[in-house]
Amino acid sequence: MEVEEVREIEEGEVNDQPIEEEEVNDCPIEQVRMTVPISDDQTMPALTFRTWVLGVFSCAMLTFTNQFFSFRQNSISIGTISAQLMVLPLGKLMAATLPEKTVVVPLTDFSFLLNPGPFNMKEHVLTSILAGAGTGSVYTLQIVTICKVFYKMEIQPLLAILLTLTTQMAGYGFAGLFKIYLVDSPYMWWPGSLVQVSLFRALHEKESRVKGRLTRLQFFLIAFASCFIYSIVPVYFFPSLSALSFICWIWPKSVTAHQIGGGLHGLGLFSFGLDWNVASAILGSPLAYPPYSILCSLVGAFLALYVAVPLVYWTNGFEAKRFPIFSSNTFDQSGKPYNVLRILDRKTFIFDIQAYNNYSKLYLSTIFVFAYGMSFATLAATLSHVALFNGRSIWRQMKSSMQDKTGDVHNRIVKKYDSVPQWWFYTIFVVVLAFSIFACEGFGGKLQLPYWGVLLAITLGLVFTLPIGVIAATTNQEPGLSVIAELIIGYLYPGRPIANVVFKTYGHLSLNHSIYFLYDLKLGHYMKIPPKSMFLVQMVGTLIYNMIGFGTAWWLLTSVENICDVTKLPKGSPWTCPRENVFYSSSIINGVVGPLRMFGKLGVYAKLNWFFLFGLISPVPIWWLSCKFPQHKWIQLIHMPLIFSSAAAFPVIKAVHFWTWGVVGIFFNIYVYGRYKGWWTRHNYVLSAALQAGAAFLSLLVYFSLQMNGRFGLDWWGADGGDHCPLATCPTDPRIMVDGCPTVS
């Protein structure tokens, strides 16, 4: 949210919370001084009956919905802002209807008040944080999916639960260890949290309906109902609206036309979707992204799809014409899907080098090759970009935070509450570490990762939490460890696919969740939430998130026939599992065959290592130009890591997803924001939440009432959930014969 918008919100508010003693706003960060109030009412109830009821219910619902949709072609991710907006009317309803009655818990001296008065901001913050734990699908469950679906391994539910919980909770231990540096320090200001602070304050200002205008709640309900009603068309009656690929309609028998125009399995030129699920699938709501982020992402996608990939494919680089141009699968030299079971020992699931030499090298589609190259470039570009553009300020802030022992006004206020003892965090860390080793070493060694691998993965996450936390807390960027983690274990412990993904998950996810927890802790710090209440809410939210997520995934994996197998799914079935397919392919690339035979001296794709160097030096000319021409502020918005990372998102994200997301984002965040700033400030985030919720709830209703009973829609041309570009998956090498594909001369 821009500074001007924050000022507009604050000018319309009346903050009548009492201040116990006069404070001086000595926070060193100007944006924080402009946005975060320095007042606090310690008598305001926070962890109430309403907080628990609304938080637990919302967390369970969001977790189920996000995990449920993660397996579908057009996934949905309902985010924190949606939860923040949806719980507000429910909280007000409870405040208006519940009796003011004290309830005593039987057999204890514990009691609580059913209705402590108006639904207040602290309750709202805690409820949103608890609910927000359920945003997104459970990353670790991709391991369970590839074990059961792709590798045909039996995995015990207890092992799956242990793996899920330990990978999440390790990050919480990290957050406690580094809280003093990344939360208590006023120089670690977490820019993204200021949007949340502004929105909380805007929602809790006294709002009366102006004649001719709608309140935010009225607008939310109208937008929700409209999206809910419309979504029945693309979800059930006319699924082809999700991917309108016009070029394929004009040239229905041309492989090249389908490759260029296919929105799902091609380059997606002029492809577009009329379904909110497509606009927000995987990438998230386009209404929540700043304009420069959208433009940089679209530039990266355009260069990848219409410059780099065509150049490599039609010059037959890496023997590309043998395979589809856009696919997340792996292939053998004959152009057929790679049969990984042929190069694995069936008893130990360990790589068989002799079988590999007798079978085939591993090949990727052109877009998948570039996705790996762009991942390498993104990692290197992030380091150099942050060093050049933010290095001096980060170093200055780090030194200041180490020297500043008293903190700022927000620290002084929060210290009036009981703090969370450090030994709580140390205990979590030690217990999680012990259970992590038990999960990997026990259960017959099914996870393949020995104890030293667990220790190395946890150490990797631990070492990077502070530097990446500093970057996230000061620049709003969060480099990940996913690619580098799978490369490290791929070199150290090759030939074991499950060990590779488990190591990657412990290293990457422990860091990822520690940053997520630290972000929430800083939000609670700004909103003056009692630290022990924050601790309890985060712990309970994490447990609910993992257990509901596991239950949802296990139910789908055991009840949906042929889930994730696109060759056996019925026509129109949405259960294509795009994330899990890429995760599976990554386990083959770095876990079975290994990076040495993929990207090293024995590999087909050794040239991709140049992307590390390319990524490292790419921010340098942008930085030099920004220094040379400081009057042109737009130069600093050319963000090379964002440009690279957008191309690295393929092939999980399809071209039609990118263009639909981009067009909608540009319309609202550039056109509407520029011409109707007042409307945008008041309604943009509310509209985003309403569209997410409306599309999600309609899709759930259709599934449970119709699709679960085998009714996938009407039998007509528009019932095809694809894009009517069947030839997009065909190779163009005349020596390769694939069923359903014409011979290319």
Secondary structure as UniProt FT lines:
FT   HELIX           3..11
FT   HELIX           30..35
FT   TURN            42..43
FT   HELIX           49..70
FT   HELIX           80..97
FT   STRAND          102..104
FT   TURN            106..107
FT   STRAND          111..113
FT   HELIX           121..132
FT   TURN            133..134
FT   TURN            139..140
FT   HELIX           141..145
FT   HELIX           146..150
FT   HELIX           157..182
FT   TURN            186..187
FT   HELIX           191..204
FT   TURN            211..212
FT   HELIX           216..230
FT   HELIX           233..237
FT   HELIX           239..242
FT   STRAND          244..245
FT   HELIX           246..250
FT   TURN            252..253
FT   HELIX           255..261
FT   TURN            263..265
FT   TURN            269..270
FT   STRAND          271..272
FT   HELIX           276..280
FT   TURN            281..283
FT   HELIX           286..288
FT   HELIX           291..303
FT   HELIX           304..308
FT   HELIX           309..314
FT   TURN            315..316
FT   HELIX           317..322
FT   STRAND          330..331
FT   TURN            333..334
FT   HELIX           340..343
FT   TURN            346..348
FT   HELIX           353..359
FT   STRAND          363..364
FT   HELIX           366..385
FT   HELIX           386..390
FT   HELIX           391..403
FT   HELIX           409..414
FT   TURN            415..416
FT   HELIX           422..441
FT   HELIX           443..445
FT   TURN            446..447
FT   HELIX           451..475
FT   HELIX           482..492
FT   TURN            494..495
FT   HELIX           497..526
FT   TURN            527..528
FT   HELIX           531..559
FT   TURN            561..564
FT   TURN            566..568
FT   TURN            571..572
FT   HELIX           578..586
FT   HELIX           587..593
FT   HELIX           595..598
FT   TURN            601..602
FT   TURN            604..605
FT   HELIX           606..609
FT   HELIX           610..617
FT   HELIX           619..628
FT   TURN            630..631
FT   HELIX           633..637
FT   HELIX           640..648
FT   TURN            649..652
FT   HELIX           655..666
FT   HELIX           667..672
FT   HELIX           673..675
FT   HELIX           677..705
FT   HELIX           707..709
FT   HELIX           717..719
FT   HELIX           726..729
FT   TURN            734..735
FT   TURN            739..740
//
